[in-house]
Amino acid sequence: MESKDIFDLQALLQKKTAFSGFFAKFAVFRPLFGKGKIILVVLIGLLFVSEYFLVYVQPNEFGIKVVRIGLEKGVQKEIYTPGYQFVIPGFQEMITIPRDVQVLELTNFPGTASNEARAERAAHIQTSDGFYVSVDVSIIYKIADPYLVVTTIGPGRLFEDNGIIPKTEPALKATLGELTTEEFFNSPLRVKKTEQAKNMLNAELLPKGIHVEQVLVRYFKYSDEIQRNIEQKKLKDQLVFKNQAEGRAAREEAILKKIVQEGKATVVVEMEGGNAYVTKRNAERDRYVRTKNAEADLLVKLAEAERVRLKNVALQGMGSERMVGLKMAEVYKGLDIVILPSDGATGINPLDLNKTLQLFEVREGGNQ
């Protein structure tokens, strides 16, 4: 009895201490309201409601309300947006589901995975020719319908453990397993198979509210011996490709040289043709100039001949004898003294003009 009384006293003291601490939170409001008990009670009530009746849904979350006790028990179809939502404790529960992009990393190197991503071991896939390969894969997905996720898979992170994780590796084995060892190195074919894996996952997970957006193969590795054989074979293949490329390059270079030589020859031919054309045109020009010069010289000569002819005709006409006489008379201008016989048959009388005219054979009146 004594021990029981002590226990009750201790419990009472603890309750009193807790209650004192609860009311101590509102000591700061006493200067504002004085001893207004009503306002204090209201504040206590608001704090109690916010503490026990309001649930905050984060901006990157969906809210799903579950009714435990009431007329409409079970998961409610209404999707609650971010913010404070009213929930009755004991009767209702607010379940949150992430609404942002989720990543599942399948890798044997956890340090390469994102801190926010769920990391699991790499997918172990057997190729169609019997070899095993470890594949690092990133699965990018979102919650498309939180109601379906909660009702078909479960609340919390069960969409990972019971939803995406169990379905991923079988889908990868079914699609990437169709590739041979060599085909794994064929990027377009590998991407095609990852698209098939994505479609297979969506076919199974969309009815459960999960939508897979991308399946990305980041890295794959065979066993060391197989990897070494593949690398050696790849090096040999690359050497063959290199030799083939060099052969094609040599052929193309020979074709290029031939084209260059043909081009140079064509240029020479065209230049010679141009020079011949210039020579021909120059010759035609010189011939034309010489022809025109000859024609001009001919016209000049003909004109000179015509001038002489006309002059001769003029000299043979009327007054020509007189002009000859006058010319002969001009000869005497340079002489100071001329001694001429004045008697006899050849005597000259300078005063006898007729005799002088006869001496110079000048016919009178222009008679011939």
Phi and psi in degrees as a GROMACS rama.xvg file:
@    title "Ramachandran Plot"
@    xaxis  label "Phi"
@    yaxis  label "Psi"
@TYPE xy
-65.5864  -42.9534  GLU-2
-64.7536  -37.2984  SER-3
-63.1415  -42.4321  LYS-4
-62.9922  -38.5154  ASP-5
-64.1581  -42.147  ILE-6
-61.2539  -42.6734  PHE-7
-66.888  -37.0509  ASP-8
-64.6109  -40.4969  LEU-9
-64.9145  -42.519  GLN-10
-62.6922  -39.8833  ALA-11
-63.8579  -40.9249  LEU-12
-63.6373  -39.3007  LEU-13
-64.6994  -43.1391  GLN-14
-63.2074  -40.5722  LYS-15
-63.8648  -41.7038  LYS-16
-62.8772  -43.3585  THR-17
-64.0422  -41.968  ALA-18
-65.8803  -37.4538  PHE-19
-64.4314  -39.9948  SER-20
-65.6301  -36.0064  GLY-21
-65.7665  -43.1306  PHE-22
-74.7872  -20.3613  PHE-23
-67.8101  -24.2822  ALA-24
-61.6175  -27.6262  LYS-25
-100.452  10.3781  PHE-26
-64.3626  -26.9313  ALA-27
-67.4909  -22.6532  VAL-28
-85.2576  -8.78415  PHE-29
-63.3194  -40.1357  ARG-30
-63.5565  -25.7691  PRO-31
-79.4759  -37.952  LEU-32
-114.998  -2.24907  PHE-33
66.3047  -127.406  GLY-34
-107.17  26.451  LYS-35
-68.6527  98.5829  GLY-36
-67.0001  -30.5564  LYS-37
-65.9118  -45.0126  ILE-38
-64.6155  -38.401  ILE-39
-64.524  -41.0087  LEU-40
-64.9602  -39.7766  VAL-41
-62.7286  -43.6941  VAL-42
-63.0849  -41.8204  LEU-43
-62.2677  -39.855  ILE-44
-64.4131  -42.9698  GLY-45
-63.1424  -41.1979  LEU-46
-64.1229  -39.2983  LEU-47
-65.4  -42.4829  PHE-48
-64.5587  -45.4001  VAL-49
-65.807  -29.3301  SER-50
-78.6091  -35.7543  GLU-51
-117.29  -18.2074  TYR-52
-113.423  -8.22321  PHE-53
-116.229  131.869  LEU-54
-118.879  130.54  VAL-55
-92.3477  121.281  TYR-56
-94.2477  121.269  VAL-57
-66.3756  158.356  GLN-58
-60.3456  -25.5449  PRO-59
-101.705  28.7777  ASN-60
-132.468  152.631  GLU-61
-96.9156  149.477  PHE-62
-113.003  129.959  GLY-63
-124.753  122.896  ILE-64
-92.7471  134.749  LYS-65
-116.336  122.513  VAL-66
-91.84  118.187  VAL-67
-88.3647  -39.961  ARG-68
-131.883  128.825  ILE-69
149.091  -172.768  GLY-70
-73.0367  -42.094  LEU-71
-106.642  72.7455  GLU-72
-72.1093  151.724  LYS-73
111.286  -171.045  GLY-74
-77.8802  129.062  VAL-75
-86.9017  146.047  GLN-76
-77.7979  -18.7999  LYS-77
-66.8679  133.479  GLU-78
-99.0743  122.315  ILE-79
-91.4665  137.338  TYR-80
-84.7836  168.046  THR-81
-58.9812  146.005  PRO-82
131.761  -174.472  GLY-83
-81.6952  131.618  TYR-84
-124.59  141.708  GLN-85
-82.923  128.45  PHE-86
-137.128  133.681  VAL-87
-89.2568  115.079  ILE-88
-60.4581  139.426  PRO-89
84.5094  -29.5159  GLY-90
-101.196  -34.2543  PHE-91
-131.508  159.395  GLN-92
-143.259  138.893  GLU-93
-103.68  116.967  MET-94
-99.0015  133.51  ILE-95
-108.833  140.473  THR-96
-128.264  134.742  ILE-97
-63.4759  138.439  PRO-98
-107.608  -8.26879  ARG-99
-87.6077  179.463  ASP-100
-67.404  134.812  VAL-101
-111.284  148.422  GLN-102
-130.025  130.686  VAL-103
-111.849  120.294  LEU-104
-105.239  120.211  GLU-105
-101.509  107.879  LEU-106
-156.9  150.838  THR-107
-94.1086  4.84741  ASN-108
-125.824  81.5168  PHE-109
-56.5425  -26.388  PRO-110
-65.8439  -20.0683  GLY-111
-85.5257  -9.82137  THR-112
-86.8883  157.019  ALA-113
-69.2433  147.881  SER-114
-65.2749  -27.8263  ASN-115
-87.0063  -9.01757  GLU-116
-90.2882  155.299  ALA-117
-84.3279  123.193  ARG-118
-107.719  131.313  ALA-119
-131.387  170.572  GLU-120
-65.9691  157.325  ARG-121
-64.4693  154.072  ALA-122
-72.3818  132.157  ALA-123
-103.802  106.936  HIS-124
-119.284  136.194  ILE-125
-96.1885  125.448  GLN-126
-73.2819  168.002  THR-127
-67.4143  -18.5861  SER-128
-100.323  15.0874  ASP-129
96.42  5.34936  GLY-130
-100.821  152.533  PHE-131
-102.867  142.955  TYR-132
-139.012  138.075  VAL-133
-94.251  127.015  SER-134
-120.007  124.719  VAL-135
-87.0037  123.572  ASP-136
-131.937  140.563  VAL-137
-109.991  123.744  SER-138
-105.592  116.692  ILE-139
-106.516  123.455  ILE-140
-149.268  169.303  TYR-141
-139.042  158.543  LYS-142
-82.7065  110.468  ILE-143
-83.6739  -36.4174  ALA-144
-140.029  99.0934  ASP-145
-63.5581  -30.2526  PRO-146
-62.4353  -46.213  TYR-147
-63.3817  -38.7734  LEU-148
-61.7083  -47.0038  VAL-149
-68.1295  -39.6148  VAL-150
-79.9483  -28.3854  THR-151
-100.777  -28.6521  THR-152
-113.638  -50.1118  ILE-153
136.357  170.063  GLY-154
-80.8813  179.922  PRO-155
66.872  -138.088  GLY-156
-96.7576  19.4532  ARG-157
-65.8493  -20.0912  LEU-158
-64.6867  -19.955  PHE-159
-84.3608  -55.7178  GLU-160
-68.8554  -38.7129  ASP-161
-106.691  -3.7877  ASN-162
-112.368  -80.5  GLY-163
-74.8895  -39.192  ILE-164
-65.7876  -48.9284  ILE-165
-64.0972  -22.3148  PRO-166
-93.3825  -18.2122  LYS-167
-70.0802  -54.9995  THR-168
-63.1526  -41.5924  GLU-169
-59.1513  -38.5613  PRO-170
-66.6695  -39.7143  ALA-171
-66.6076  -39.8142  LEU-172
-65.1787  -37.0986  LYS-173
-69.9583  -28.6774  ALA-174
-101.594  -57.7481  THR-175
-66.4402  -24.2633  LEU-176
-67.1662  -13.0679  GLY-177
-78.6944  -11.8892  GLU-178
-83.9364  150.107  LEU-179
-84.7233  175.058  THR-180
-58.9532  -43.1346  THR-181
-68.9285  -38.1304  GLU-182
-68.2999  -19.3331  GLU-183
-62.3402  -24.9208  PHE-184
-87.2661  -2.39162  PHE-185
-88.9947  101.258  ASN-186
-59.8407  -48.6377  SER-187
-60.3524  -39.5164  PRO-188
-69.2876  -38.1329  LEU-189
-65.38  -41.0055  ARG-190
-63.655  -38.7384  VAL-191
-60.2448  -40.0174  LYS-192
-70.7422  -35.2845  LYS-193
-67.7821  -32.2638  THR-194
-64.5047  -39.8089  GLU-195
-64.024  -39.6783  GLN-196
-63.2229  -40.9792  ALA-197
-61.5723  -45.3045  LYS-198
-63.4653  -37.667  ASN-199
-65.9767  -41.0273  MET-200
-65.6659  -41.6196  LEU-201
-64.941  -35.8133  ASN-202
-60.3719  -32.8046  ALA-203
-91.6252  -32.0087  GLU-204
-98.3949  -25.2785  LEU-205
-59.5745  -40.6929  LEU-206
-62.3521  -14.6467  PRO-207
-103.253  6.19026  LYS-208
92.9272  10.8247  GLY-209
-114.956  131.461  ILE-210
-116.901  119.77  HIS-211
-86.7231  122.963  VAL-212
-94.2233  -37.5196  GLU-213
-148.533  144.432  GLN-214
-121.908  113.609  VAL-215
-118.837  121.031  LEU-216
-83.8138  116.222  VAL-217
-95.9673  -32.9456  ARG-218
-162.898  147.678  TYR-219
-143.849  150.68  PHE-220
-147.422  129.679  LYS-221
-88.1383  178.794  TYR-222
-64.2602  159.392  SER-223
-57.6906  -42.0878  ASP-224
-66.7415  -46.2749  GLU-225
-65.0112  -40.7632  ILE-226
-60.4281  -40.5411  GLN-227
-66.5307  -42.0643  ARG-228
-64.1311  -41.3669  ASN-229
-63.9922  -43.6564  ILE-230
-63.5207  -40.2899  GLU-231
-63.6775  -43.1997  GLN-232
-64.8131  -38.9786  LYS-233
-63.9673  -38.4606  LYS-234
-64.6579  -41.0218  LEU-235
-63.3889  -44.5334  LYS-236
-61.1714  -41.5159  ASP-237
-65.7025  -34.7223  GLN-238
-64.7133  -42.2592  LEU-239
-62.0493  -46.2229  VAL-240
-61.4074  -38.4663  PHE-241
-62.8881  -45.9372  LYS-242
-63.51  -41.458  ASN-243
-62.5498  -41.6031  GLN-244
-65.1272  -40.6748  ALA-245
-64.5183  -38.815  GLU-246
-62.4502  -44.3047  GLY-247
-63.0703  -39.1519  ARG-248
-64.3748  -40.0541  ALA-249
-64.1865  -41.5835  ALA-250
-64.1361  -43.2494  ARG-251
-64.9296  -36.4367  GLU-252
-66.212  -39.7919  GLU-253
-62.9051  -42.3093  ALA-254
-61.717  -40.8166  ILE-255
-63.1708  -44.0123  LEU-256
-61.2139  -41.9771  LYS-257
-61.0494  -44.008  LYS-258
-62.9326  -40.5797  ILE-259
-64.0078  -45.0357  VAL-260
-63.0563  -43.6788  GLN-261
-61.1885  -38.5074  GLU-262
-64.5227  -43.6335  GLY-263
-62.2631  -43.5143  LYS-264
-61.7192  -41.1847  ALA-265
-61.8308  -40.1279  THR-266
-63.168  -43.3837  VAL-267
-61.6384  -45.7507  VAL-268
-60.5078  -45.1609  VAL-269
-65.2173  -37.679  GLU-270
-64.8474  -43.136  MET-271
-62.7438  -42.6482  GLU-272
-59.6773  -40.5027  GLY-273
-65.6186  -42.6827  GLY-274
-62.5515  -42.4168  ASN-275
-62.123  -40.2525  ALA-276
-63.3068  -42.8626  TYR-277
-63.3961  -42.7411  VAL-278
-61.6228  -43.5179  THR-279
-61.7531  -45.6103  LYS-280
-65.8691  -38.0588  ARG-281
-63.406  -41.6601  ASN-282
-63.3045  -43.3898  ALA-283
-61.6908  -39.1842  GLU-284
-65.1962  -45.6161  ARG-285
-62.4255  -41.2533  ASP-286
-62.4246  -41.5572  ARG-287
-63.3187  -43.9557  TYR-288
-63.1113  -45.0845  VAL-289
-63.1204  -40.1567  ARG-290
-61.6389  -47.4296  THR-291
-65.846  -37.9022  LYS-292
-64.0421  -41.1162  ASN-293
-64.337  -42.4757  ALA-294
-62.2654  -40.2317  GLU-295
-65.7966  -44.0264  ALA-296
-60.7292  -40.3722  ASP-297
-61.3277  -44.9938  LEU-298
-62.1257  -39.6921  LEU-299
-64.3231  -46.8166  VAL-300
-60.5744  -43.5375  LYS-301
-62.9836  -40.1452  LEU-302
-64.5536  -40.6337  ALA-303
-62.7958  -44.4662  GLU-304
-63.1297  -41.5039  ALA-305
-63.4392  -39.5666  GLU-306
-61.8207  -44.6812  ARG-307
-63.955  -41.3484  VAL-308
-62.5123  -46.1177  ARG-309
-64.276  -36.1693  LEU-310
-66.2826  -41.7037  LYS-311
-63.1279  -43.6466  ASN-312
-60.182  -40.723  VAL-313
-65.425  -39.8637  ALA-314
-68.512  -27.434  LEU-315
-85.708  -0.826189  GLN-316
-91.5421  -164.783  GLY-317
-63.1931  135.297  MET-318
86.9552  -3.44576  GLY-319
-66.0565  -39.5715  SER-320
-64.5829  -39.5035  GLU-321
-64.4144  -37.9962  ARG-322
-66.505  -37.3741  MET-323
-64.356  -41.744  VAL-324
-62.6541  -43.7205  GLY-325
-62.0202  -37.8285  LEU-326
-65.1366  -42.7205  LYS-327
-66.1054  -34.7155  MET-328
-65.2042  -31.9831  ALA-329
-65.4443  -19.6027  GLU-330
-65.6186  -31.9646  VAL-331
-72.8462  -11.8228  TYR-332
-63.6265  -30.5487  LYS-333
-86.968  0.435031  GLY-334
-105.056  134.931  LEU-335
-82.9898  -39.8084  ASP-336
-137.742  129.109  ILE-337
-120.496  124.614  VAL-338
-101.049  115.494  ILE-339
-123.411  148.784  LEU-340
-69.3944  142.307  PRO-341
-112.837  -4.36017  SER-342
-128.882  171.165  ASP-343
84.706  -174.964  GLY-344
-69.4475  -29.7375  ALA-345
-102.387  12.7283  THR-346
-67.8373  149.419  GLY-347
-120.864  126.283  ILE-348
-108.399  109.622  ASN-349
-62.7713  -17.6514  PRO-350
-86.2308  -11.805  LEU-351
-94.8427  95.2472  ASP-352
-66.1934  -42.1161  LEU-353
-58.628  -43.0404  ASN-354
-62.78  -39.5377  LYS-355
-64.3064  -42.448  THR-356
-62.2796  -41.1287  LEU-357
-65.1052  -35.3718  GLN-358
-61.5054  -39.9856  LEU-359
-91.6827  11.1374  PHE-360
56.2239  43.5257  GLU-361
-96.218  120.94  VAL-362
-85.2803  143.429  ARG-363
-79.1883  138.62  GLU-364
70.5755  14.4525  GLY-365
76.1325  16.7382  GLY-366
-72.202  145.351  ASN-367
